[in-house]
């Protein structure tokens, strides 16, 4: 896992980007980068504080939803690969394989 401790303080240590466990090149990193870009654009478009606050709340809700979807997809993929690997490569004593391989004599 990539450690961000070697970066100077304040450059990559903002609490928003890495609080979700997002490391560079992970799905969370790209989602949060895109959502932060949308926030910067809304700051430029909406000068009214009330509209800007509403836009940021909407973007935050989108971010939470997208992170939830990616977390679910990653967990489902991990479970699927683990289940498949148990069937394809059973360990000694596992009854996961639907067939029995007899040792050659």
Secondary structure, 3 states (H helix, E strand, C coil): CCCCCCCCCCCCCCHHHHCCCCCCCCHHHHHHHHHHHHHHHHHHHCCCHHHHHHHHHHHHHHHHHHHHHHHHHHHHHHHHHHHHHHHHCCCCCCCCCCCCCCCCC
